Amino acid sequence: MLDSYHKQKLRERPILFSGPMVSAILAGRKSQTRRIARKNSGKHPYGSDGDRLWVREQHAIYRADGYFVESDWCLYRADDPTWRHPEGFAREHSLRWRPPIHMPRWASRIDLTITSVRREQLQEISGGDCIREGVWPSEERQLGKSHLAIKRYADLWDAMHAKQGHGWATNPMVWVIDFDVCHVNKENAIRPAESDKCC
């Protein structure tokens, strides 16, 4: 249990997830993530035990009246990647998918609490951790098949990082972040805070 001093020290940071990984979090299949440990990234670039992470994901902000941010609401591509404008949708109410990095805080629907953080080489991942990473539903896991889970995770890692020179074969140092989901906003209509009206 955290004392009052440590509660005051807790921080909140954004973290980006792809659509499939957002779906895995929402389905309760993902409770761990790995991020490249870059040089000069600090001692705890993603936070420490008890700190909060708010999820940034691909999204679209619909301005209901075409003018006022107060009436905005948000669509999440992980929920419906094939969404299209309905017939009669006004041009001034145009909607486009935005990359996760541009998601404002008010539009984030998932908050995570960090339960542990450690550093290790990427290829140290175990079959069990691949399950916690959300790449293989636990009900599909079979005894003696952990190497298949690792292969699936390696393929996913390469799809995201190989072009940047951090593929599975390079075995980079990574941060391993375990987390619990502490809040999911299930409402499609989300009102921004006063400080976020410019977003």
C-alpha positions as CSV (number, residue, x, y, z in Angstrom):
1,M,0.0,0.0,0.0
2,L,1.4,3.4,-0.9
3,D,1.9,6.0,1.8
4,S,1.0,9.7,1.4
5,Y,4.6,10.6,0.4
6,H,4.7,8.1,-2.5
7,K,1.2,9.0,-3.6
8,Q,2.4,12.6,-4.1
9,K,5.3,11.3,-6.2
10,L,3.2,9.3,-8.6
11,R,3.2,10.6,-12.2
12,E,1.1,10.2,-15.3
13,R,2.5,9.8,-18.8
14,P,1.1,9.0,-22.2
15,I,1.9,5.7,-24.0
16,L,1.2,4.7,-27.6
17,F,-0.4,1.4,-28.6
18,S,-1.4,0.0,-32.0
19,G,-5.0,-1.0,-32.7
20,P,-4.6,-4.7,-32.2
21,M,-2.8,-4.1,-28.9
22,V,-5.6,-1.8,-27.7
23,S,-8.1,-4.5,-28.6
24,A,-6.0,-7.0,-26.5
25,I,-6.0,-4.6,-23.5
26,L,-9.7,-4.1,-23.7
27,A,-10.3,-7.9,-24.0
28,G,-8.1,-8.5,-20.9
29,R,-5.4,-10.3,-22.9
30,K,-2.6,-7.8,-22.5
31,S,-1.0,-6.8,-19.3
32,Q,2.6,-6.2,-20.4
33,T,4.5,-4.2,-23.0
34,R,8.1,-3.8,-24.2
35,R,9.6,-0.5,-25.3
36,I,13.1,0.1,-26.7
37,A,15.5,1.4,-24.0
38,R,17.0,4.3,-25.9
39,K,20.3,5.9,-24.9
40,N,19.9,8.9,-22.5
41,S,16.2,8.0,-22.0
42,G,16.5,8.5,-18.2
43,K,16.2,6.1,-15.4
44,H,12.5,5.5,-15.6
45,P,11.2,7.0,-18.9
46,Y,7.8,5.3,-18.6
47,G,7.4,5.6,-14.8
48,S,7.7,3.4,-11.7
49,D,5.5,1.1,-9.8
50,G,2.1,2.8,-9.1
51,D,2.5,5.5,-11.8
52,R,-0.2,5.9,-14.4
53,L,-0.1,5.6,-18.1
54,W,-2.8,7.0,-20.4
55,V,-3.2,5.2,-23.7
56,R,-2.9,7.0,-27.0
57,E,-4.4,5.2,-30.0
58,Q,-5.5,5.9,-33.6
59,H,-8.7,7.9,-33.4
60,A,-10.9,10.5,-35.1
61,I,-12.5,13.5,-33.5
62,Y,-16.0,14.4,-34.8
63,R,-17.0,18.0,-34.3
64,A,-20.8,17.7,-34.0
65,D,-21.6,21.4,-34.9
66,G,-18.5,22.0,-37.0
67,Y,-17.3,24.7,-34.7
68,F,-17.2,24.1,-31.0
69,V,-14.7,21.7,-29.4
70,E,-17.0,21.4,-26.4
71,S,-19.3,19.2,-28.6
72,D,-16.6,16.9,-29.9
73,W,-16.7,13.2,-29.5
74,C,-14.2,10.5,-30.4
75,L,-14.1,7.4,-32.5
76,Y,-11.5,4.7,-32.0
77,R,-10.1,2.8,-35.0
78,A,-9.4,-0.3,-32.9
79,D,-13.2,-0.6,-32.4
80,D,-14.2,-0.2,-36.1
81,P,-11.4,0.2,-38.6
82,T,-13.9,0.2,-41.5
83,W,-16.0,3.1,-40.4
84,R,-17.1,5.4,-43.2
85,H,-19.1,8.7,-43.3
86,P,-22.8,7.9,-43.4
87,E,-24.9,9.1,-46.3
88,G,-25.7,12.8,-45.9
89,F,-22.8,13.4,-43.6
90,A,-22.0,17.2,-43.9
91,R,-18.6,18.1,-45.4
92,E,-17.9,20.6,-42.6
93,H,-18.3,17.7,-40.2
94,S,-15.4,15.8,-41.9
95,L,-13.8,13.1,-39.9
96,R,-10.3,11.6,-40.5
97,W,-8.2,9.1,-38.6
98,R,-5.4,10.7,-36.6
99,P,-2.2,8.9,-35.5
100,P,-1.9,8.0,-31.8
101,I,0.7,10.7,-31.1
102,H,-1.9,13.4,-31.7
103,M,-4.5,12.1,-29.3
104,P,-5.3,14.7,-26.6
105,R,-5.6,13.6,-23.0
106,W,-9.4,14.1,-22.8
107,A,-9.9,11.7,-25.7
108,S,-8.0,8.8,-24.1
109,R,-10.3,6.1,-22.8
110,I,-7.8,3.7,-21.2
111,D,-5.7,4.4,-18.0
112,L,-3.1,1.9,-16.9
113,T,-1.4,1.5,-13.5
114,I,2.3,0.3,-13.7
115,T,2.8,-2.7,-11.4
116,S,6.5,-3.3,-12.3
117,V,9.3,-2.1,-14.6
118,R,12.5,-3.8,-15.5
119,R,15.2,-3.8,-18.2
120,E,16.3,-6.9,-20.2
121,Q,17.4,-8.0,-23.7
122,L,14.5,-8.5,-26.1
123,Q,15.2,-12.1,-26.7
124,E,15.0,-12.9,-23.0
125,I,11.2,-12.9,-23.3
126,S,9.5,-16.1,-22.1
127,G,6.5,-17.9,-23.6
128,G,4.5,-16.7,-20.6
129,D,5.4,-13.1,-21.2
130,C,4.4,-13.5,-24.9
131,I,0.9,-14.4,-23.6
132,R,1.0,-11.3,-21.3
133,E,2.0,-9.2,-24.3
134,G,-1.3,-10.2,-25.9
135,V,0.0,-11.8,-29.0
136,W,-1.5,-15.3,-28.3
137,P,-4.8,-15.8,-26.4
138,S,-4.1,-17.9,-23.3
139,E,-6.9,-20.4,-24.2
140,E,-4.9,-21.3,-27.3
141,R,-1.7,-22.0,-25.4
142,Q,-0.5,-25.6,-25.3
143,L,2.2,-27.2,-23.2
144,G,5.4,-27.4,-25.1
145,K,4.4,-24.7,-27.6
146,S,5.9,-21.7,-25.9
147,H,8.4,-21.4,-28.8
148,L,5.5,-20.8,-31.1
149,A,4.3,-17.9,-28.9
150,I,7.8,-16.4,-29.0
151,K,7.9,-16.8,-32.8
152,R,4.6,-15.0,-33.1
153,Y,5.9,-12.2,-30.8
154,A,9.1,-11.9,-32.8
155,D,7.1,-11.5,-36.0
156,L,5.0,-8.8,-34.4
157,W,8.1,-7.0,-33.1
158,D,9.7,-7.0,-36.5
159,A,6.6,-5.6,-38.1
160,M,6.8,-2.6,-35.8
161,H,10.5,-2.1,-35.3
162,A,12.7,-3.8,-38.0
163,K,12.5,-0.8,-40.4
164,Q,13.9,1.4,-37.7
165,G,16.9,-0.9,-37.2
166,H,15.6,-2.5,-34.0
167,G,14.5,-5.9,-35.3
168,W,14.3,-9.1,-33.3
169,A,17.7,-10.2,-34.6
170,T,19.4,-7.1,-33.1
171,N,18.2,-8.1,-29.6
172,P,18.0,-4.6,-28.3
173,M,17.7,-3.7,-24.6
174,V,14.1,-3.0,-23.7
175,W,11.9,-1.7,-20.9
176,V,9.4,-4.4,-19.7
177,I,6.4,-2.7,-18.2
178,D,3.7,-4.7,-16.4
179,F,0.4,-3.0,-15.8
180,D,-3.2,-3.3,-14.7
181,V,-6.1,-1.5,-16.4
182,C,-7.4,0.9,-13.8
183,H,-10.0,2.8,-16.0
184,V,-11.8,2.4,-19.3
185,N,-14.2,5.1,-20.4
186,K,-16.9,3.3,-22.3
187,E,-18.8,6.4,-23.4
188,N,-18.4,7.4,-27.0
189,A,-19.2,11.0,-26.2
190,I,-16.3,12.4,-24.3
191,R,-16.2,16.0,-23.1
192,P,-12.8,17.8,-23.0
193,A,-11.5,19.6,-20.0
194,E,-11.2,23.3,-20.1
195,S,-7.4,23.1,-20.6
196,D,-7.8,20.8,-23.6
197,K,-10.1,23.0,-25.7
198,C,-7.3,24.0,-28.1
199,C,-6.6,20.4,-29.1
